[in-house]
Amino acid sequence: MLKLKNALFVILIVMLFSSCGMNTALTANLNNNVTNVTLSQKNYKVVGLVTGKAQATYVLGIGGLSHKALVAMAKADMLKQANLMGSARAVVNVTTEENLVQILFPIYFRKEVYVQAHVIEFVGGGQ
């Protein structure tokens, strides 16, 4: 009986302290940009891929930022890295992903939001 209690105790401790994660992709169009870029001609080239990240830590569900604020911070980080100022560049194919890292869920967990997009640059007779 003592061995069974010890085994159950060890299993409970392992389950409590094991780290789990959950990843979701936000497939809805969360892009609030009002600029229309028509890519019907070959007047652009893909310059690169940029990624922005924001994270928040929660203790007992308290702390961190709201979901909208995390997405906004990740987008701002991505746009800063895109280097769009003073050039004929734009970001396209914006993708937003959320990762929930469950360290001691629901006591202690962390949300991470990643925003990723391609940077294109207009060449020749581009806009």
Secondary structure, DSSP 4 states (H G I P E B T S, - for coil): -HHHHHHHHHHHHHHHH--EEEEEEE-S------------SS-EEEEEEEEEEEEEEEETTBSS--HHHHHHHHHHHHHHHHT-TTSSEEEEEEEEEEEEEEEETTTEEEEEEEEEEEEEEE-TT--
